[in-house]
């Protein structure tokens, strides 16, 4: 039985009715939020013994706790908003990549929307004569030889828009080879189409599905046309 002040009849503890009326509603995860904390503190003040009120220090401590709860609620809301924005940006980025041409290491290229193939050769050192050879990937028949002349060491761009009409219409594959001073020594990079995008788990990078080259991390992509 709760103690009762004989002069006023005021209960020094919560009554059963007060406890029932002030019982907070827990969130789905069992945590108390800002409104719940405020309801509990208000009920405590309303039902305290007027002859033995809460000490100032205790009241200030509870107010500090209330401020902490309020601050955490605001932080959680802000983080949730940021997470939603990041998720939306990832989806927008993924959608914008579909159908784009990305630069990947490899020798297999297909005509783009303009009917040409494009790429880059990584020359390990300066060369006096560089030749780019384009061949039908199915038959191996040579389609075109492109004399690039003398080139310095580093990246050298190449492109050809004179493909046979049947290859352009069917988007047939073309094999690219780079000859440096008579030897096929330079590694080609070609532009290939993005046909799919896999959304990552939180904090991970997107994975692109590239035509003829399968899955590639977005970190491997160095250029987009």
Buried (B, 14 or more C-beta within 10 A) or exposed (E): EEEEEEEEEBBBEBEEEBEEEBEBEEEEEEEBBBEBBBBBBEBBEEBBBEEEEBEEEEBEEBEEEBEEBBEEBEEEEEEEEEEEEEEEEBEEEBEEBEEBBBBBBBBBBBBBEEBBBBBBBBBEEEBEEBBBBBBBBEEEEEBBEBEBEEBEEEEBEBBBEEBEEEBBEEEBBBBBBBBBEEEEEBBBBBBBBBEEBEEBEEEEEBBBBBBBBEEBEBEBBEEEE
